[in-house]
Amino acid sequence: MAVWALMCIPVYGIMEDIESEYPHVKFADMEFDNPESHVIRNVPEVRGFMGIPFTMYYKNGKLVKATSSIQSMSQVKTILEKEFVPVTAG
C-alpha cells in the first residue's frame, strides 16, 4: 500500500459506515496513482489541492462539491444531506 493511501483509510471507513444510511447515493473510491484517475486529478476544482485524501461529490454527472484533507463523519453527512436530498414520491 502506498504511504499516501494510509491517509485515505478514515475516509473509506466513513463511507462504509454510512453507506446504508444513504441508499440513494453511490459510494466509490479511486486510487490516486491509478492511470484512470486523471479524470479526478484534472478537474479544475481540485487542481489546487495539496493533500490527499480529497473527496469529490457528483450529482447527475456534475461535480457539486470537492473537499481536501480528512473529513469527519459529521462533515461528510452535512454535505450528503445538503447535496443529495432523496427524492420522495408525493
WOTA-V426143 format. One record per backbone hydrogen bond with DSSP energy under -0.5 kcal/mol. CO is the residue of the C=O (numbers start at 1). NH is the residue of the N-H. If there is no record, write none. Layout:
CO;NH
CO;NH
//
This chain:
2;5
2;6
3;6
3;7
4;7
5;8
5;9
6;9
8;11
8;12
9;13
10;14
11;15
12;16
13;17
14;18
15;19
18;21
18;22
19;22
22;25
25;27
31;34
34;37
35;38
36;39
37;40
37;41
38;42
40;43
43;46
43;47
44;47
46;49
53;69
55;67
56;58
57;64
57;65
59;62
62;59
65;57
67;55
72;76
73;77
74;78
75;79
76;80
77;81
78;82
79;83
80;84
//
